[in-house]
Amino acid sequence: MGRTTEGKRITKKLKLLGERVRALRVKGGKAMMTYVHQHLQGHIRYYGVSGNLTSVRTYYYFATERIPPNGFSFACGQLGLRNTESPLMQ
């Protein structure tokens, strides 16, 4: 059995991500997508340890599908952030 991310920590980070994305709306969609992409890369590198795939996958789902404004998930798909062939989505 591996390590898992504490639920409170995931909730806190998702809330902060949502606030940051809302603040970036005035700068446009490209700024939001760049920030979320970099944020997810850092999150996966930090929390992507053996046995933590479920937590990372959950975070990835909420960060790309639930938090962003309308049309953002389509743009993430265009950039390859929402790739169903990704190991996280299998």
Contacts in CASP RR format, 6 or more apart in sequence:
PFRMAT RR
TARGET T0000
AUTHOR 0000-0000-0000
METHOD contacts of the structure
MODEL  1
MGRTTEGKRITKKLKLLGERVRALRVKGGKAMMTYVHQHLQGHIRYYGVS
GNLTSVRTYYYFATERIPPNGFSFACGQLGLRNTESPLMQ
1 51 0 8 1.000
2 49 0 8 1.000
2 50 0 8 1.000
2 51 0 8 1.000
2 52 0 8 1.000
3 49 0 8 1.000
3 50 0 8 1.000
3 51 0 8 1.000
3 52 0 8 1.000
4 51 0 8 1.000
4 52 0 8 1.000
4 54 0 8 1.000
4 55 0 8 1.000
5 47 0 8 1.000
5 52 0 8 1.000
5 55 0 8 1.000
5 56 0 8 1.000
5 59 0 8 1.000
7 55 0 8 1.000
10 55 0 8 1.000
10 58 0 8 1.000
10 59 0 8 1.000
13 43 0 8 1.000
13 59 0 8 1.000
14 59 0 8 1.000
14 62 0 8 1.000
14 63 0 8 1.000
14 67 0 8 1.000
17 36 0 8 1.000
17 39 0 8 1.000
17 63 0 8 1.000
17 67 0 8 1.000
18 67 0 8 1.000
20 35 0 8 1.000
20 39 0 8 1.000
21 32 0 8 1.000
21 35 0 8 1.000
21 36 0 8 1.000
21 67 0 8 1.000
21 68 0 8 1.000
21 69 0 8 1.000
24 31 0 8 1.000
24 32 0 8 1.000
24 35 0 8 1.000
25 32 0 8 1.000
25 69 0 8 1.000
29 72 0 8 1.000
29 75 0 8 1.000
32 68 0 8 1.000
32 69 0 8 1.000
32 72 0 8 1.000
33 72 0 8 1.000
33 75 0 8 1.000
33 76 0 8 1.000
33 79 0 8 1.000
33 81 0 8 1.000
36 63 0 8 1.000
36 64 0 8 1.000
36 68 0 8 1.000
36 76 0 8 1.000
36 81 0 8 1.000
37 79 0 8 1.000
37 81 0 8 1.000
39 63 0 8 1.000
40 60 0 8 1.000
40 63 0 8 1.000
40 64 0 8 1.000
40 81 0 8 1.000
43 56 0 8 1.000
43 59 0 8 1.000
43 63 0 8 1.000
44 56 0 8 1.000
44 60 0 8 1.000
44 88 0 8 1.000
47 55 0 8 1.000
47 56 0 8 1.000
47 59 0 8 1.000
48 56 0 8 1.000
53 88 0 8 1.000
56 88 0 8 1.000
57 88 0 8 1.000
57 89 0 8 1.000
60 88 0 8 1.000
60 89 0 8 1.000
64 73 0 8 1.000
64 76 0 8 1.000
64 81 0 8 1.000
64 82 0 8 1.000
65 73 0 8 1.000
65 82 0 8 1.000
68 76 0 8 1.000
73 82 0 8 1.000
76 82 0 8 1.000
77 83 0 8 1.000
82 89 0 8 1.000
83 89 0 8 1.000
END
